[in-house]
Amino acid sequence: YQNVYSARSTGVESAIGWSSPREYLALDGGLTWQSFRNTSTSGTFTDYRGDRIPSVPYFMTNAAVRVQLPDVIVARDQFVVFWTLRYVHSFFRGWESLGDKDTKLVVPAQVVQSAGLGYVVRNQRSTLTLSMEVQNLTDERVYDYFGAQRPGRAIYAKTTAEF
């Protein structure tokens, strides 16, 4: 971490969603653009005044599709299938103005997809939920804000009972 004496943040975040009648189909999307800039006029980071703060992505977007089918096997049950997509644009790990842009350390652009399914059974006194999700479906190389590689494809299963 590097603390600057002064910084400015500007950005735009948007989201949109649509659900069909009776919510059989739902579509969602979001977009974020943000600019965190060094505005220090004194101290260690004055030379980088106007640069983006390192290791902070500035453009991200996401999308999701969900299909829900009620009363598939028994009354009051529900079958759900979903898919998500997340994109993070590449960004520098160091100060923009320091060094040659062609040789700078960069966290590369990332496109990550996940998919899953779930089944819910309800009665008057209890609810049982079974779900399974595959994160990073295409096993892409994924990195955190500091360039450390994150785990690849992962499969999760979950069962929840409420009484």
Backbone hydrogen bonds in HBPLUS format (Angstrom, degrees):
<---DONOR---> <-ACCEPTOR-->    atom                        ^
c    i                          cat <-CA-CA->   ^        H-A-AA   ^      H-
h    n   atom  resd res      DA  || num        DHA   H-A  angle D-A-AA Bond
n    s   type  num  typ     dist DA aas  dist angle  dist       angle   num
A0039-THR N   A0006-SER O   2.89 MM  33  5.13 166.6  1.91 125.7 127.7     1
A0008-ARG N   A0037-ARG O   2.84 MM  29  5.29 154.6  1.91 148.8 157.4     2
A0037-ARG N   A0008-ARG O   2.85 MM  29  5.29 166.2  1.87 159.4 161.3     3
A0010-THR N   A0035-SER O   3.03 MM  25  5.26 153.4  2.10 134.5 142.8     4
A0035-SER N   A0010-THR O   2.68 MM  25  5.26 158.8  1.72 164.7 164.1     5
A0012-VAL N   A0033-TRP O   2.73 MM  21  5.32 154.7  1.79 155.6 163.8     6
A0033-TRP N   A0012-VAL O   2.89 MM  21  5.32 164.3  1.92 159.4 164.2     7
A0014-SER N   A0031-LEU O   2.88 MM  17  5.32 160.2  1.91 158.0 163.2     8
A0031-LEU N   A0014-SER O   2.93 MM  17  5.32 155.2  1.99 144.7 147.5     9
A0016-ILE N   A0029-GLY O   2.86 MM  13  5.32 158.5  1.90 151.6 153.8    10
A0029-GLY N   A0016-ILE O   2.82 MM  13  5.32 146.3  1.94 160.8 162.6    11
A0018-TRP N   A0027-LEU O   2.76 MM   9  5.20 148.9  1.86 154.7 161.5    12
A0027-LEU N   A0018-TRP O   2.77 MM   9  5.20 160.8  1.80 155.2 161.9    13
A0020-SER N   A0025-LEU O   2.82 MM   5  5.32 162.8  1.85 160.7 165.1    14
A0023-GLU N   A0020-SER O   2.81 MM   3  4.88 147.7  1.91 133.5 132.3    15
A0068-GLN N   A0024-TYR O   2.78 MM  44  4.78 158.2  1.83 130.8 138.3    16
A0026-ALA N   A0066-ARG O   2.84 MM  40  5.09 147.5  1.95 150.6 157.0    17
A0066-ARG N   A0026-ALA O   2.92 MM  40  5.09 153.7  1.99 150.2 153.9    18
A0028-ASP N   A0064-ALA O   2.98 MM  36  5.08 160.2  2.02 146.7 148.2    19
A0064-ALA N   A0028-ASP O   2.87 MM  36  5.08 148.3  1.97 146.3 143.1    20
A0030-GLY N   A0062-ASN O   2.92 MM  32  5.20 152.8  2.00 143.4 142.7    21
A0062-ASN N   A0030-GLY O   2.97 MM  32  5.20 155.0  2.03 140.1 140.7    22
A0032-THR N   A0060-MET O   2.79 MM  28  5.18 162.3  1.82 160.5 158.0    23
A0060-MET N   A0032-THR O   2.91 MM  28  5.18 159.6  1.96 150.8 155.4    24
A0034-GLN N   A0058-TYR O   2.91 MM  24  4.82 154.9  1.97 130.8 137.8    25
A0053-ILE N   A0036-PHE O   2.72 MM  17  5.63 153.4  1.79 153.1 154.1    26
A0038-ASN N   A0051-ASP O   2.91 MM  13  5.69 159.5  1.95 165.4 171.1    27
A0050-GLY N   A0038-ASN O   2.74 MM  12  5.32 174.1  1.74 153.0 155.1    28
A0046-THR N   A0043-GLY O   3.39 MM   3  5.82 167.5  2.41 119.5 118.8    29
A0048-TYR N   A0045-PHE O   3.04 MM   3  5.47 152.3  2.12 111.3 119.7    30
A0049-ARG N   A0046-THR O   3.09 MM   3  5.29 156.2  2.15 120.3 118.3    31
A0051-ASP N   A0048-TYR O   2.94 MM   3  5.52 163.3  1.97 140.3 144.1    32
A0055-SER N   A0092-PHE O   3.02 MM  37  6.01 161.9  2.06 146.2 150.8    33
A0089-HIS N   A0059-PHE O   2.95 MM  30  5.47 176.7  1.95 162.9 164.0    34
A0061-THR N   A0087-TYR O   2.95 MM  26  5.24 156.8  2.01 145.5 150.4    35
A0087-TYR N   A0061-THR O   2.83 MM  26  5.24 169.7  1.84 159.7 159.0    36
A0063-ALA N   A0085-LEU O   2.90 MM  22  5.16 150.9  1.99 145.5 149.7    37
A0085-LEU N   A0063-ALA O   2.85 MM  22  5.16 154.3  1.92 153.3 153.4    38
A0065-VAL N   A0083-TRP O   2.91 MM  18  5.34 157.6  1.96 156.3 162.4    39
A0083-TRP N   A0065-VAL O   2.92 MM  18  5.34 149.4  2.02 154.0 160.6    40
A0067-VAL N   A0081-VAL O   2.83 MM  14  5.27 167.0  1.84 161.6 166.1    41
A0081-VAL N   A0067-VAL O   2.92 MM  14  5.27 157.0  1.98 151.2 158.6    42
A0069-LEU N   A0079-PHE O   2.78 MM  10  5.13 164.3  1.80 155.7 161.2    43
A0079-PHE N   A0069-LEU O   2.87 MM  10  5.13 163.4  1.90 144.5 149.1    44
A0071-ASP N   A0077-ASP O   2.89 MM   6  5.00 148.6  1.99 140.9 135.3    45
A0077-ASP N   A0074-VAL O   3.36 MM   3  5.84 145.6  2.48 135.6 131.1    46
A0078-GLN N   A0120-VAL O   2.82 MM  42  5.11 138.1  2.00 145.5 152.4    47
A0120-VAL N   A0078-GLN O   2.85 MM  42  5.11 160.8  1.89 150.2 156.7    48
A0080-VAL N   A0118-GLY O   2.85 MM  38  4.99 166.1  1.87 145.7 147.6    49
A0118-GLY N   A0080-VAL O   2.75 MM  38  4.99 149.2  1.85 144.4 148.8    50
A0082-PHE N   A0116-GLY O   2.93 MM  34  5.40 163.9  1.96 145.3 147.2    51
A0116-GLY N   A0082-PHE O   2.98 MM  34  5.40 154.2  2.05 146.1 146.7    52
A0084-THR N   A0114-SER O   2.82 MM  30  5.18 161.0  1.85 148.2 151.2    53
A0114-SER N   A0084-THR O   3.00 MM  30  5.18 154.7  2.06 138.1 142.4    54
A0086-ARG N   A0112-VAL O   2.83 MM  26  5.19 148.2  1.93 148.3 158.4    55
A0112-VAL N   A0086-ARG O   2.84 MM  26  5.19 164.5  1.87 153.6 158.7    56
A0088-VAL N   A0110-GLN O   2.95 MM  22  5.22 152.5  2.02 144.6 152.7    57
A0110-GLN N   A0088-VAL O   2.86 MM  22  5.22 157.2  1.91 148.8 156.5    58
A0091-PHE N   A0107-VAL O   3.08 MM  16  5.46 148.8  2.18 142.9 152.4    59
A0107-VAL N   A0091-PHE O   2.84 MM  16  5.46 168.0  1.86 171.8 169.1    60
A0093-ARG N   A0105-LEU O   3.00 MM  12  5.64 165.1  2.02 149.4 146.1    61
A0098-LEU N   A0095-TRP O   3.33 MM   3  5.51 158.6  2.38 107.0 113.3    62
A0103-THR N   A0100-ASP O   3.03 MM   3  5.61 155.0  2.09 117.4 124.6    63
A0137-LEU N   A0113-GLN O   2.68 MM  24  5.41 156.7  1.73 147.8 152.2    64
A0115-ALA N   A0134-VAL O   3.05 MM  19  5.44 154.2  2.12 143.5 151.1    65
A0134-VAL N   A0115-ALA O   2.75 MM  19  5.44 170.0  1.76 172.6 176.1    66
A0117-LEU N   A0132-MET O   2.89 MM  15  5.56 153.4  1.96 156.7 165.4    67
A0132-MET N   A0117-LEU O   2.91 MM  15  5.56 156.6  1.97 165.3 169.9    68
A0119-TYR N   A0130-LEU O   2.75 MM  11  5.23 154.4  1.82 157.3 163.9    69
A0130-LEU N   A0119-TYR O   2.89 MM  11  5.23 162.4  1.92 154.4 160.4    70
A0121-VAL N   A0128-LEU O   2.86 MM   7  5.23 161.7  1.89 154.0 160.3    71
A0128-LEU N   A0121-VAL O   2.87 MM   7  5.23 162.5  1.90 154.0 159.9    72
A0123-ASN N   A0126-SER O   2.96 MM   3  5.54 156.9  2.01 165.5 164.9    73
A0127-THR N   A0162-GLU O   2.94 MM  35  5.11 148.2  2.04 138.0 145.8    74
A0162-GLU N   A0127-THR O   2.83 MM  35  5.11 159.9  1.87 153.9 159.7    75
A0129-THR N   A0160-THR O   2.80 MM  31  5.07 161.4  1.84 153.8 159.1    76
A0160-THR N   A0129-THR O   2.88 MM  31  5.07 157.9  1.93 144.4 151.0    77
A0131-SER N   A0158-LYS O   2.88 MM  27  5.26 152.3  1.96 157.3 161.2    78
A0158-LYS N   A0131-SER O   2.88 MM  27  5.26 157.6  1.93 147.7 149.3    79
A0133-GLU N   A0156-TYR O   2.83 MM  23  5.22 156.6  1.88 149.2 155.9    80
A0156-TYR N   A0133-GLU O   2.82 MM  23  5.22 166.8  1.83 158.6 163.2    81
A0135-GLN N   A0154-ALA O   2.81 MM  19  5.25 152.5  1.88 159.5 164.8    82
A0154-ALA N   A0135-GLN O   3.06 MM  19  5.25 158.4  2.11 142.2 145.8    83
A0139-ASP N   A0136-ASN O   2.87 MM   3  5.23 163.8  1.89 122.1 125.7    84
A0150-ARG N   A0142-VAL O   2.69 MM   8  5.42 173.5  1.69 148.4 149.6    85
A0144-ASP N   A0148-ALA O   2.96 MM   4  5.56 154.3  2.03 147.2 153.7    86
A0147-GLY N   A0144-ASP O   3.13 MM   3  5.40 169.3  2.14 115.8 117.5    87
